[in-house]
């Protein structure tokens, strides 16, 4: 990653400077379908590249069996990511678990619920959808409070969801089905972008694992979520673009608001 030097910087050294934005690196996989990023790219004549900073390493069947858990024994499953869906059904198949057609699925977002359709016959009475956080599903959690819930997750866990389930008194089991690790970004060592956009603390960690001497210099940093913001600042980055907020509920909106200031109105 460009902007390498022998020492790391501190947040205090930086002030906001709205230089023109022409290139962005989004630290996520490229969307397959329509995306507001594509509209923004065309509208502002931007160069937007996509590169996941983290990758998933599946837990093997042998490792999973050590938990002595039968996936077919849980009538309620909570999904907080597409990766959780992939690995739940992979391990169900590998362990020959019989998943009942009456199993209920609780998805944190509509995008996750839509992805679930790759694996099940979608019926509204057994798929419950939130807008973004566990609290959105409170009514349904309480409705099935006496059932056993399973929360597939990565090695990073799902602390916020677990804390909320405990608050509601929900009988739940959190089980690691995949590990989140830093991706190899060595091919980006001599590449420069005006904006780097991060969506998780692990993305920030990956940046510094790959480039321990990374210097921000003129690069603008965009982050989504308070935990991502916290880690970015702890690493000495000046965060120029933050989401969500009342003015910018999404990363694309936050980026566009910034580009209006940096490039001038379109």
Backbone torsions as a table, in degrees:
resi	resn	phi	psi	omega
1	UNK	NA	133.8	-179.5
2	UNK	-61.5	168.1	179.7
3	UNK	78.0	33.5	177.6
4	UNK	-85.5	142.2	170.9
5	UNK	-156.8	-173.7	-170.3
6	UNK	-84.0	-7.6	-177.7
7	UNK	-142.8	151.0	177.5
8	UNK	-87.6	154.3	-177.7
9	UNK	-97.3	170.2	175.1
10	UNK	-115.1	155.3	-178.2
11	UNK	-58.2	-35.6	-174.3
12	UNK	-60.9	-22.7	-177.1
13	UNK	-73.9	-13.5	-169.1
14	UNK	-108.8	145.5	169.8
15	UNK	-127.6	154.4	-179.0
16	UNK	-68.3	127.1	176.1
17	UNK	-132.7	118.9	-174.4
18	UNK	-86.3	73.7	173.3
19	UNK	-76.3	156.6	-179.6
20	UNK	-57.5	142.5	177.3
21	UNK	-106.9	120.1	179.0
22	UNK	-121.0	-21.8	-176.7
23	UNK	-139.6	142.0	179.1
24	UNK	-134.9	144.1	171.0
25	UNK	-115.9	117.9	179.7
26	UNK	-97.8	121.2	-173.5
27	UNK	-84.2	50.6	178.8
28	UNK	-143.6	164.8	174.5
29	UNK	-64.0	151.1	178.5
30	UNK	-68.3	130.5	179.1
31	UNK	-61.0	139.4	179.5
32	UNK	-81.2	-33.8	-175.6
33	UNK	-102.8	-165.1	176.7
34	UNK	-57.8	143.5	-179.5
35	UNK	-148.8	141.7	176.1
36	UNK	-61.9	-20.1	176.5
37	UNK	-63.2	-38.9	-179.3
38	UNK	-65.9	-39.1	178.3
39	UNK	-65.7	-42.0	179.2
40	UNK	-65.1	-39.7	179.7
41	UNK	-60.7	-43.4	-178.4
42	UNK	-72.7	-43.5	-177.0
43	UNK	-61.3	-41.6	-174.0
44	UNK	-103.6	5.7	-179.2
45	UNK	54.3	52.9	-176.7
46	UNK	-99.9	160.2	168.8
47	UNK	-105.8	110.0	-180.0
48	UNK	-113.4	121.6	174.7
49	UNK	-110.0	154.1	-177.7
50	UNK	-121.8	130.6	179.3
51	UNK	-155.4	110.3	176.8
52	UNK	-62.0	130.1	178.1
53	UNK	-89.0	-12.2	177.6
54	UNK	-129.2	157.1	178.6
55	UNK	-138.4	162.9	-175.5
56	UNK	-103.9	131.1	174.5
57	UNK	-114.5	108.5	-175.3
58	UNK	-61.7	143.3	170.0
59	UNK	-71.8	133.3	-178.5
60	UNK	-74.2	160.7	177.4
61	UNK	-57.5	-42.7	-179.1
62	UNK	-61.1	-43.1	178.5
63	UNK	-65.6	-41.3	-177.2
64	UNK	-65.6	-38.4	-177.2
65	UNK	-62.6	-21.2	178.1
66	UNK	-63.6	-21.4	179.3
67	UNK	-75.2	-16.4	-178.9
68	UNK	54.6	47.6	179.2
69	UNK	-118.1	132.8	174.8
70	UNK	-100.4	112.8	-175.6
71	UNK	-62.6	-23.7	-179.7
72	UNK	-74.9	-7.5	-177.3
73	UNK	-87.7	-1.8	-177.1
74	UNK	-106.9	116.9	-179.9
75	UNK	-78.7	-12.5	-177.7
76	UNK	-131.7	127.6	-179.1
77	UNK	-122.4	133.8	177.9
78	UNK	-106.5	125.3	178.4
79	UNK	-114.8	125.4	177.3
80	UNK	-113.5	6.3	177.9
81	UNK	-163.8	161.9	175.9
82	UNK	-68.5	-33.3	178.0
83	UNK	-61.9	-36.7	178.0
84	UNK	-64.5	-39.3	178.3
85	UNK	-64.3	-49.8	-179.4
86	UNK	-53.7	-48.5	-173.3
87	UNK	-78.9	-27.3	174.8
88	UNK	-63.3	-50.7	-177.2
89	UNK	-72.9	-29.5	174.8
90	UNK	-63.4	-49.0	-178.8
91	UNK	-70.1	-31.4	175.6
92	UNK	-61.6	-41.7	179.3
93	UNK	-69.8	-43.7	-176.8
94	UNK	-67.7	-32.4	180.0
95	UNK	-94.5	2.4	179.5
96	UNK	58.1	35.4	176.7
97	UNK	-74.7	138.3	179.3
98	UNK	-93.7	107.5	-179.5
99	UNK	-90.8	117.8	-177.1
100	UNK	-63.7	145.6	175.1
101	UNK	-67.5	-14.8	179.4
102	UNK	-92.4	1.8	178.2
103	UNK	-58.0	137.9	179.3
104	UNK	-101.8	140.6	-176.6
105	UNK	-120.8	131.1	-177.5
106	UNK	-114.2	109.2	-173.7
107	UNK	-109.1	131.5	-176.0
108	UNK	-67.6	-27.0	-179.6
109	UNK	-138.6	164.8	178.3
110	UNK	-66.3	-36.0	179.8
111	UNK	-62.1	-39.6	178.1
112	UNK	-67.1	-42.7	179.3
113	UNK	-62.7	-40.2	178.5
114	UNK	-64.5	-38.0	179.5
115	UNK	-66.0	-32.0	179.9
116	UNK	-59.3	-25.8	-178.5
117	UNK	-64.4	-15.3	175.6
118	UNK	-68.6	-19.3	-171.2
119	UNK	-118.1	-20.8	-177.6
120	UNK	-135.0	164.2	170.3
121	UNK	-80.3	111.7	-171.5
122	UNK	-71.4	120.7	174.1
123	UNK	-134.2	130.4	-174.0
124	UNK	-58.4	-30.4	-176.0
125	UNK	-72.4	-9.3	178.5
126	UNK	-126.4	4.5	174.8
127	UNK	-123.8	120.8	-176.7
128	UNK	-116.4	132.4	-168.3
129	UNK	-121.6	132.3	174.7
130	UNK	-101.5	180.0	179.1
131	UNK	-95.1	-32.4	179.4
132	UNK	-168.2	-34.7	-172.9
133	UNK	-124.5	165.1	-176.9
134	UNK	-59.3	-34.9	-178.5
135	UNK	-58.4	-26.5	179.2
136	UNK	-62.7	-21.9	-175.8
137	UNK	-103.7	12.7	-175.1
138	UNK	-52.5	-46.1	-178.1
139	UNK	-57.0	-43.7	-177.0
140	UNK	-74.8	-36.9	175.3
141	UNK	-58.6	-46.2	-179.1
142	UNK	-67.5	-34.2	-179.7
143	UNK	-62.6	-34.9	-178.0
144	UNK	-114.1	34.8	-173.1
145	UNK	-59.7	-28.0	-176.8
146	UNK	-86.9	0.6	179.6
147	UNK	-90.3	166.2	175.7
148	UNK	-92.1	126.6	-179.8
149	UNK	-105.6	142.7	174.4
150	UNK	-117.9	134.3	178.5
151	UNK	-119.1	94.5	174.8
152	UNK	-68.4	139.1	-178.3
153	UNK	-153.3	179.1	176.4
154	UNK	-93.1	-179.8	177.6
155	UNK	-63.9	-14.6	179.5
156	UNK	-82.4	-11.8	178.5
157	UNK	75.0	-179.7	178.8
158	UNK	-136.5	67.8	-171.2
159	UNK	-56.3	-46.1	-176.4
160	UNK	-63.2	-42.0	179.6
161	UNK	-67.1	-44.7	-179.8
162	UNK	-60.3	-44.8	179.4
163	UNK	-60.2	-38.8	-178.9
164	UNK	-71.1	-39.4	177.6
165	UNK	-62.9	-39.4	177.8
166	UNK	-66.1	-37.4	177.7
167	UNK	-61.8	-38.0	-179.6
168	UNK	-82.1	-11.0	-177.6
169	UNK	75.6	33.0	-178.6
170	UNK	-85.5	131.7	176.3
171	UNK	-75.0	108.5	-173.6
172	UNK	-138.3	156.5	175.2
173	UNK	-129.2	125.3	176.1
174	UNK	-97.8	128.9	-176.1
175	UNK	-135.0	130.9	179.9
176	UNK	-78.2	123.5	179.6
177	UNK	-117.1	-11.8	178.2
178	UNK	-158.4	156.2	-179.7
179	UNK	-110.1	137.6	177.2
180	UNK	-99.1	120.7	-177.1
181	UNK	-130.1	162.6	179.3
182	UNK	-70.4	139.6	176.3
183	UNK	-82.4	159.3	175.9
184	UNK	-81.7	115.5	-177.4
185	UNK	-113.4	18.9	-172.6
186	UNK	-58.8	-27.3	-179.3
187	UNK	-72.7	-7.6	179.0
188	UNK	-95.9	7.5	-172.1
189	UNK	-59.0	-29.6	-178.4
190	UNK	-115.8	26.6	-177.8
191	UNK	-110.6	138.8	-179.0
192	UNK	-118.2	139.0	174.1
193	UNK	-130.4	147.3	176.5
194	UNK	-69.5	-35.4	-178.0
195	UNK	-134.1	134.2	169.7
196	UNK	-112.6	127.0	-177.4
197	UNK	-110.9	127.3	-177.4
198	UNK	-120.2	146.2	-175.9
199	UNK	-123.2	-0.7	-179.9
200	UNK	-155.8	155.3	175.2
201	UNK	-58.3	-32.1	-178.7
202	UNK	-65.8	-30.7	176.7
203	UNK	-64.6	-42.0	176.6
204	UNK	-64.0	-45.1	179.2
205	UNK	-59.5	-40.7	-179.9
206	UNK	-63.2	-39.9	177.8
207	UNK	-54.8	-47.1	-176.1
208	UNK	-81.4	-23.1	172.4
209	UNK	-67.5	-40.0	179.5
210	UNK	-77.6	-35.5	-176.7
211	UNK	-133.2	78.1	-175.2
212	UNK	-57.7	-24.6	-176.9
213	UNK	-105.7	23.5	-179.1
214	UNK	-56.5	131.9	174.1
215	UNK	-117.0	132.3	-176.5
216	UNK	-70.0	-43.6	-178.1
217	UNK	48.3	-118.8	-176.0
218	UNK	-93.2	0.5	179.8
219	UNK	-71.4	133.2	175.2
220	UNK	-89.5	141.6	-178.9
221	UNK	-110.9	127.8	175.7
222	UNK	-115.2	135.9	-179.4
223	UNK	-133.0	150.2	175.0
224	UNK	-116.7	120.8	175.7
225	UNK	97.5	148.9	-176.8
226	UNK	-67.9	-35.2	-179.4
227	UNK	-69.3	-36.6	176.1
228	UNK	-65.2	-42.5	177.4
229	UNK	-59.0	-45.6	-177.8
230	UNK	-60.3	-46.8	-178.6
231	UNK	-67.4	-39.3	178.7
232	UNK	-59.3	-44.7	-179.5
233	UNK	-70.0	-35.5	176.6
234	UNK	-63.0	-29.4	179.2
235	UNK	-83.9	1.3	178.0
236	UNK	87.1	16.9	179.2
237	UNK	-89.5	144.3	171.1
238	UNK	-91.8	118.0	-177.1
239	UNK	-89.3	115.7	-177.5
240	UNK	-89.1	-31.1	-171.7
241	UNK	-131.0	123.7	-176.1
242	UNK	-125.5	140.4	174.2
243	UNK	-147.5	156.0	-4.9
244	UNK	-81.2	161.1	175.4
245	UNK	-153.5	167.4	178.7
246	UNK	-56.7	-34.5	-179.8
247	UNK	-82.8	-22.4	-175.4
248	UNK	-143.5	84.0	-178.3
249	UNK	-70.0	-16.2	-179.7
250	UNK	-125.4	162.8	177.0
251	UNK	-64.4	-40.4	-178.9
252	UNK	-61.9	-38.9	178.8
253	UNK	-67.2	-41.3	178.8
254	UNK	-63.4	-41.7	178.8
255	UNK	-64.0	-44.5	-178.2
256	UNK	-66.1	-39.8	177.1
257	UNK	-58.7	-40.4	179.6
258	UNK	-69.2	-42.9	-177.7
259	UNK	-63.3	-34.5	176.3
260	UNK	-58.5	-42.0	179.8
261	UNK	-73.4	-38.3	-174.9
262	UNK	-78.2	-38.9	-174.4
263	UNK	-103.9	-13.4	-175.1
264	UNK	93.5	152.3	-177.6
265	UNK	-61.3	148.0	-177.6
266	UNK	-94.7	NA	NA
